[in-house]
Amino acid sequence: MARRETGIDPAGYAAGAALAAFRSARNAGKPAVECYRAGVAAWRRIHPDHSPEYAAKQAVGVILARHARLTIEG
């Protein structure tokens, strides 16, 4: 079900859904690609009007921003 103007930030709601789906898949021991796909699918459920490419960029961006680790060796 898509969220409409209800005072809730739809992008924030979609981001939370994408993160929750990613974590759920990761906790279930799924391969990384399936975890990201779960996040993208959750984003698209919230925003069915977004193109698959745009939804993927947004969802993966949110997931990476939360879970990516940068290590600099020197």
Beta strands, then each sheet from edge to edge (+ up, - down):
end
